[in-house]
Amino acid sequence: MTMDKRIEKVKAFTGITDAEAEAVYSMSGLPRDLADRMIENVVGAIQIPVGIATNFIVNGKEILVPMAIEEPSVVAAASNAARMTRVMGGFHATASTPVMIGQIQVLGVPDPHAAAQRVLAESERLLDICNGTNPTLVKVGGGAKEVRTRVINTIRGQMLIVEIDVDCRDAMGANTVNTMAETLAPYIEELTKGRVRLRIISNLAVKRLARAWATFDKESLGGDEVVEGILDAYAFAEADQYRCTTHNKGIMNGITAVALATGNDTRAIESGAHSYAARNGGYESLTKYAKDKDGNLVGSIELPIAAGILGGATSTHPAAKAAIKIMGVKTAQELASVMASVGLAQNLAALRALSVEGINRGHMKLHSRNLAVLAGATPDMLDEVVKRLGTGHAVTFDTVSEVVKQIKAEKESSKHD
């Protein structure tokens, strides 16, 4: 479809308004005055394309997934992988309660283990102090839920770490958790007779996990041999950290693109995911694969996803708000479930491409338009460049440049005729 037709299709499917569609697809959805309020020293904005991943069924619901990314083939790959799950019912996904962890670092404590017990004995009062900073969150079922303590040994000596678990409901929660930790600091100092240094959220959100699983039809994948190739590629990632790093990067291609489109903190989600992959002392795949009794491929994913639909850019950026509406998610847990499903789809698509034909063939085919522009092609030439490259040419800058030269020469010749 043309871009205009795609926009109309999205509007018809999701019910977004003309203004909401304009915010996403106008290529200038961020007003200057709003940008100037979002961060400091604003001089402009950088545009990242927003594409729509199709074919996703998540927990029985048809979903269009906005993805903001500059890399070719990612949106197409996610859509293609999602298509392979449809005959089996799509993706099944869950997300745990959106609990984030706040940490308070206490130094110079005379007897840290005894001090830890004094803190725990006052946990109810400390929770009340935390919740006094955000009564609205408490009213909707969220707020500080638990206080814990740990004594750790560091190169600077022993430290007492006080941790608070905070149910952030539909927000990512950084501002809320940080405020609670900062408010609690003087009370912790009084109880421990120590000195508080850091008071901040942890992005290793082990209590905010998203999980998704799906069955990929073996015939849609390409048959038994392709299934075996994917399992071999997965085994490689599980056994080798160098491979696993790129394996997990492919997962984050999808998840980060959805996070960016919805105005979420991509760095928090990325750091949490990679830290979670290393939680057992090595570095592991965030996905798992096996065959079912019929030879179909069953894939699953588990990782922390601290994403919200309220607060920050999610609530202020017009394009981010429209992206949330396009997906039709009503809670942060629903959003995390979709993001986990996209991550699994992205990973499956990469493993299939790697095990069958190599990642670059399809990637470079979709990248050929960018190369053509770089080689001097005008917009009216792009379709012809792609068409000629499809006849067996290797997609490199040199071959694309040669095709562009040929088309330009033919155009020049036809003028003289």
C-alpha positions as a printed Julia matrix, in Angstrom:
417×3 Matrix{Float64}:
   0.0     0.0     0.0
   0.96    3.64   -0.31
   1.58    5.45    2.97
  -1.77    7.24    2.72
  -3.59    3.93    2.26
  -1.74    2.4     5.2
  -2.79    5.33    7.4
  -6.43    4.91    6.36
  -6.23    1.18    7.11
  -4.84    1.84   10.59
  -7.52    4.46   11.27
 -10.27    2.09   10.19
  -8.94   -0.79   12.3
  -8.1     1.12   15.49
 -10.51    4.06   15.51
  -7.82    6.69   16.0
  -8.79   10.22   15.02
  -7.36   12.23   12.15
  -5.39   14.29   14.68
  -3.93   11.18   16.31
  -2.99    9.75   12.94
  -1.39   13.07   12.04
   0.67   12.98   15.25
   2.22    9.66   14.25
   2.5    10.01   10.49
   2.96   13.72    9.86
   6.75   13.4    10.31
   6.5    16.46   12.57
   4.39   15.2    15.46
   6.38   16.97   18.18
   5.56   20.69   18.59
   8.54   22.93   19.31
   7.16   24.21   22.63
   6.47   20.67   23.87
   9.96   19.48   22.88
  11.45   22.44   24.72
   9.67   21.32   27.92
  10.64   17.65   27.64
  14.44   18.01   27.91
  17.06   20.74   28.26
  18.77   22.92   25.63
  16.46   21.77   22.85
  17.5    22.73   19.32
  15.35   20.32   17.29
  14.21   16.71   16.95
  15.4    13.67   15.02
  12.86   11.72   13.0
  12.74    7.9    13.25
  10.32    6.06   10.95
   7.3     4.47   12.62
   6.14    1.26   10.98
   3.23   -1.04   11.8
   3.9    -4.72   12.52
   0.94   -6.79   11.37
  -0.4   -10.33   11.9
  -0.12  -10.24   15.69
  -2.69  -12.07   17.75
  -1.91  -11.66   21.47
  -4.13  -13.48   23.96
  -6.79  -13.85   21.29
  -6.83  -10.19   20.28
  -5.79   -8.83   16.87
  -3.23   -6.08   17.41
  -1.4    -3.61   15.2
   1.99   -2.83   16.71
   3.71    0.54   16.11
   7.5     0.21   15.94
   9.95    3.13   15.76
  13.27    2.03   14.28
  15.78    3.05   11.62
  16.88   -0.49   10.67
  15.36   -2.08    7.55
  13.73   -5.53    7.71
  12.81   -5.43   11.42
   9.12   -4.59   10.97
   8.78   -6.99    8.05
  10.49   -9.78   10.0
   8.25   -9.35   13.05
   5.14   -9.33   10.86
   6.25  -12.46    9.01
   7.03  -14.36   12.21
   3.67  -13.36   13.7
   1.95  -14.72   10.59
   3.48  -18.15   11.29
   1.73  -18.29   14.68
  -1.78  -17.46   13.48
  -2.8   -20.98   12.53
  -1.84  -22.03   16.07
  -3.71  -19.2    17.81
  -1.04  -16.51   17.96
   0.89  -15.47   21.05
  -0.02  -16.19   24.65
   1.44  -13.68   27.07
   1.38  -12.62   30.7
   2.97   -9.87   32.75
   3.44   -9.92   36.51
   2.37   -7.14   38.84
   4.27   -3.95   37.87
   6.55   -3.84   40.92
   9.77   -1.81   40.79
  12.58   -1.86   43.35
  13.99    1.24   45.01
  17.39    1.1    46.71
  18.8     3.15   49.59
  22.55    2.82   50.22
  23.6     3.3    53.86
  27.27    3.77   54.78
  29.17    3.85   58.06
  26.66    1.74   59.98
  28.21    0.6    63.31
  26.45   -2.8    63.29
  24.81   -3.28   59.89
  23.07   -6.57   60.72
  21.49   -5.18   63.86
  20.57   -2.0    62.0
  18.9    -4.11   59.29
  16.69   -5.68   61.94
  15.72   -2.26   63.31
  14.69   -1.17   59.81
  12.59   -4.3    59.29
  10.91   -3.83   62.67
   9.73   -0.39   61.48
   8.69   -1.53   58.0
   4.98   -0.7    58.4
   5.77    2.87   59.43
   8.29    3.21   56.6
   5.73    1.97   54.07
   3.22    4.52   55.34
   5.83    7.28   54.88
   6.48    6.13   51.31
   2.8     5.94   50.45
   2.21    9.39   51.86
   4.17   10.75   48.88
   1.62    9.41   46.36
  -1.92    8.92   47.76
  -3.36    8.68   44.24
  -1.23    5.64   43.44
  -2.39    4.0    46.67
  -6.04    4.68   45.83
  -5.75    2.7    42.59
  -4.13   -0.27   44.32
  -0.48    0.6    43.94
   2.15    1.98   46.27
   4.97    0.7    48.45
   4.37   -2.92   49.45
   7.48   -4.28   51.15
  10.74   -3.24   52.81
  13.81   -5.49   52.66
  17.43   -5.17   53.8
  20.75   -6.61   52.63
  24.29   -6.28   53.93
  26.82   -6.38   51.09
  30.61   -6.45   51.0
  32.25   -4.0    48.6
  35.72   -2.67   47.81
  34.75    0.26   50.07
  33.69   -1.95   52.97
  30.3    -3.19   54.18
  27.16   -1.37   53.17
  23.57   -1.75   54.29
  21.11   -1.67   51.39
  17.46   -0.96   52.16
  15.09   -1.91   49.35
  11.44   -1.01   48.81
   9.06   -2.78   46.46
   6.64   -0.37   44.79
   3.63   -1.36   42.7
   3.65    1.35   40.03
   0.41    0.3    38.32
   0.33    1.75   34.76
   3.42    3.96   35.05
   7.03    2.97   34.49
   7.57    4.31   37.98
  11.03    5.89   38.11
   9.9     9.26   39.48
   7.56    7.66   42.0
  10.14    5.2    43.34
  12.91    7.79   43.48
  10.67   10.19   45.4
   9.8     7.5    47.94
  13.46    6.51   48.4
  14.54   10.12   48.87
  11.74   10.79   51.34
  12.67    7.71   53.35
  16.38    8.57   53.59
  16.38   10.61   56.85
  14.26    7.99   58.63
  16.7     5.28   57.54
  19.61    7.32   58.84
  17.86    7.72   62.19
  17.22    3.97   62.49
  20.65    2.79   61.33
  22.9     5.55   62.72
  24.54    5.53   59.3
  24.81    7.92   56.35
  22.59    7.54   53.28
  24.28    8.06   49.94
  22.33    6.73   46.91
  18.51    6.68   46.79
  17.34    5.41   43.4
  15.31    2.9    41.42
  16.87   -0.32   40.08
  16.33   -1.08   36.41
  16.73   -4.81   37.07
  12.97   -5.25   37.43
  12.94   -8.92   38.43
   9.48   -8.5    39.94
   8.07   -7.03   36.74
   8.49   -9.91   34.31
   6.79  -10.32   30.95
   6.42  -13.74   29.35
   5.16  -14.85   25.97
   5.02  -18.15   24.12
   3.79  -19.33   20.73
   3.76  -22.33   18.44
   5.24  -21.66   15.01
   3.75  -23.89   12.33
   6.54  -26.01   10.83
   5.11  -25.82    7.3
   4.93  -22.02    7.47
   8.52  -22.01    8.69
   9.65  -24.11    5.73
   9.53  -27.7     7.0
  11.43  -30.01    9.33
  14.88  -28.97    8.13
  14.2   -25.3     8.91
  12.94  -26.22   12.39
  16.16  -28.15   13.01
  18.22  -25.22   11.75
  16.49  -22.83   14.16
  17.1   -25.22   17.06
  20.78  -25.45   16.08
  21.01  -21.64   15.99
  19.36  -21.41   19.42
  21.77  -24.02   20.83
  24.69  -21.94   19.55
  23.39  -18.87   21.4
  22.89  -20.81   24.62
  26.46  -22.13   24.48
  28.43  -19.08   23.33
  28.32  -15.57   24.8
  29.51  -13.89   21.61
  26.61  -15.36   19.65
  24.15  -14.9    22.51
  24.83  -11.17   22.68
  23.73  -10.73   19.07
  20.88  -13.2    19.61
  19.49  -11.04   22.45
  20.17   -7.86   20.48
  17.77   -9.18   17.85
  15.11   -9.64   20.52
  15.6    -6.04   21.62
  15.26   -4.85   18.0
  11.56   -5.52   18.42
  11.05   -4.59   22.05
  13.03   -1.36   21.89
  11.22   -0.29   18.72
   7.86   -0.62   20.49
   9.23    1.13   23.58
  10.46    4.06   21.47
   7.17    4.33   19.56
   5.24    4.51   22.84
   7.54    6.99   24.56
   8.98    4.52   27.07
  12.5     4.46   28.5
  14.41    2.29   26.03
  17.64    2.41   28.06
  15.95    1.12   31.22
  14.37   -1.77   29.34
  17.59   -2.62   27.49
  19.77   -2.59   30.62
  17.23   -4.64   32.57
  16.98   -7.25   29.81
  20.73   -7.77   29.47
  21.24   -7.82   33.23
  18.48  -10.42   33.53
  20.23  -12.53   30.89
  23.31  -12.51   33.15
  21.51  -13.17   36.44
  22.85  -16.73   36.83
  26.51  -15.8    36.46
  26.8   -16.34   32.71
  24.98  -14.68   29.82
  21.91  -16.56   28.58
  19.31  -16.38   25.84
  16.12  -14.57   26.79
  14.21  -17.03   24.59
  13.79  -20.81   24.64
  12.87  -23.17   21.79
  11.79  -26.81   21.48
   9.7   -29.04   19.19
   6.21  -30.24   20.06
   4.97  -33.77   19.33
   3.95  -32.75   15.79
   7.34  -31.26   14.95
   6.19  -27.64   15.2
   8.49  -25.12   16.86
   7.48  -23.83   20.29
   9.16  -20.62   21.42
   8.99  -18.69   24.68
  10.51  -15.55   26.16
  10.89  -14.13   29.67
  12.42  -10.81   30.63
  11.75   -7.73   32.78
   9.86   -4.99   30.93
   9.41   -1.77   32.88
   7.09    0.01   30.46
   4.1     2.19   31.21
   1.18    3.87   29.52
   1.1     6.83   31.93
   3.69    9.45   32.82
   6.69   10.91   31.06
   6.79   11.07   27.27
   4.07    8.4    27.11
   1.59   10.95   28.43
   2.97   14.07   26.76
   4.25   13.15   23.29
   1.33   13.16   20.81
   2.81   10.37   18.69
   3.45    8.17   21.74
  -0.13    8.63   22.95
  -1.42    7.75   19.48
   0.8     4.64   19.36
  -0.7     3.41   22.63
  -4.18    3.92   21.2
  -3.29    2.09   17.97
  -2.29   -0.96   20.01
  -5.46   -0.76   22.07
  -3.68   -1.65   25.32
  -5.34   -0.43   28.52
  -2.73   -1.31   31.14
   1.04   -1.41   31.5
   0.8    -5.2    31.83
  -0.98   -5.47   28.47
   1.74   -3.33   26.87
   4.48   -5.51   28.36
   2.7    -8.62   27.06
   2.64   -7.22   23.52
   6.28   -6.16   23.74
   7.35   -9.63   24.88
   5.42  -11.15   21.97
   7.16   -8.83   19.52
  10.54   -9.74   21.01
   9.84  -13.44   20.53
   8.65  -12.87   16.95
  11.72  -10.81   16.13
  14.06  -13.46   17.5
  12.34  -16.29   15.62
  12.52  -14.35   12.37
  16.24  -13.72   12.83
  17.01  -17.35   13.67
  15.04  -18.54   10.66
  16.83  -16.13    8.33
  20.24  -17.04    9.76
  19.69  -20.79    9.53
  18.17  -20.75    6.04
  19.81  -18.07    3.91
  21.87  -15.77    6.09
  20.63  -12.56    7.63
  22.04  -10.2     5.02
  20.11  -11.36    1.97
  16.71  -10.22    3.13
  18.11   -7.32    5.13
  20.03   -5.87    2.2
  17.09   -6.35   -0.15
  15.03   -4.06    2.07
  18.06   -1.77    2.5
  18.46   -1.41   -1.27
  16.3     1.72   -1.43
  18.6     3.45    1.08
  21.63    2.42   -0.96
  19.95    3.64   -4.14
  19.34    7.09   -2.64
  22.97    7.16   -1.5
  24.01    6.29   -5.05
  22.07    9.23   -6.46
  18.72    7.7    -7.42
  15.74   10.04   -7.56
  12.45    8.98   -5.9
  10.87    8.0    -9.23
  13.75    5.56   -9.87
  13.57    3.55   -6.63
  11.0     0.94   -7.68
  12.94    0.22  -10.87
  16.2    -0.14   -8.93
  14.63   -2.68   -6.57
  13.06   -4.55   -9.49
  16.37   -4.93  -11.31
  18.21   -5.98   -8.16
  15.7    -8.77   -7.77
  16.93  -10.48  -10.92
  20.02  -11.97   -9.27
  22.29   -9.04   -8.46
  24.1    -9.07   -5.13
  22.84   -6.14   -3.08
  25.97   -4.08   -2.38
  26.61   -0.37   -2.79
  28.69   -1.04   -5.9
  25.99   -3.12   -7.62
  23.27   -0.67   -6.64
  25.37    2.22   -7.96
  25.81    0.38  -11.26
  22.05   -0.18  -11.59
  21.38    3.5   -10.82
  23.91    4.53  -13.5
  22.22    2.24  -16.04
  18.77    3.67  -15.33
  20.07    7.24  -15.52
  21.8     6.48  -18.84
  18.6     4.96  -20.23
  16.6     7.98  -19.12
  19.12   10.32  -20.76
  19.1     8.27  -23.96
  15.31    8.29  -24.15
  15.35   12.1   -23.96
  17.5    12.31  -27.07
  15.35    9.77  -28.91
